[in-house]
Amino acid sequence: MMLSMFRVFATAVPVIAAALYRKIVVPPQRWAVGTTGGLIGEVHIADEKDAHNFASDAVAEASAIWSEQSSNWEVMHNASNLSVEARRITEGRYKESGILLTRSEGIIEGADADEVYNFFISREGLQLLDPTMDPDEIEKYIERFDWKNAGKGAHLDVHESFMRSVPPGMEERYYCSLYVFIHISRP
């Protein structure tokens, strides 16, 4: 089952990448003009309370992004089974970065929401979400925090990641990622 889901994702990724290439890579300074928004910045997580607070903020931000009206987003790709929108980051810590935020919604034929969620919290799914993560380190974490008030099985993992493929003249980057494992649905 997981292998067939991975094949669906592996097949869809090149198609999506090719469709978005023309819009995202070629002329990024000419699209999504007039769109606005911010993102919460990186934070130092010193203890479980910090992790819970940041995770709560991140989940609230994700819900707000998904609930935001499409009028503040530019449609990058629209097909019967996949819609991709983007907007500029114009507020907060990343406003000078040139980051373009994307959101997408699609249908994965033959898979239900639980299967997709379980895929993304698996070794293969995490590797797809964070390709900089060492495959041998995916199941390891620096620290795990239970998040009992967020639902059954909800937890937070702090993982190490290394950006080894950097442009010439730049040093490798080491950072930690906070993965929020919470099974919620949106309307």
PEMO-V812696 format. One record per pair of residues at least 24 apart in sequence whose C-alpha atoms are under 7 Angstrom apart, sorted by the first residue. I is the first residue (numbers start at 1). J is the second residue. Records with the same first field share a line. If there is no record, write none. Layout:
# PEMO-V812696
I=J / J
This chain:
# PEMO-V812696
2=119
20=76 / 77
23=76
32=73 / 74 / 86 / 87 / 88
35=72 / 73 / 87 / 88
36=72 / 87 / 88 / 89 / 90
37=88 / 89 / 90 / 91
38=89 / 90 / 91 / 92
39=92 / 94
40=92
41=93
48=145
55=180
81=106 / 107
82=106 / 107
132=161 / 162 / 163
133=161 / 162
150=182
154=181 / 182
155=180 / 181 / 182
156=180 / 181
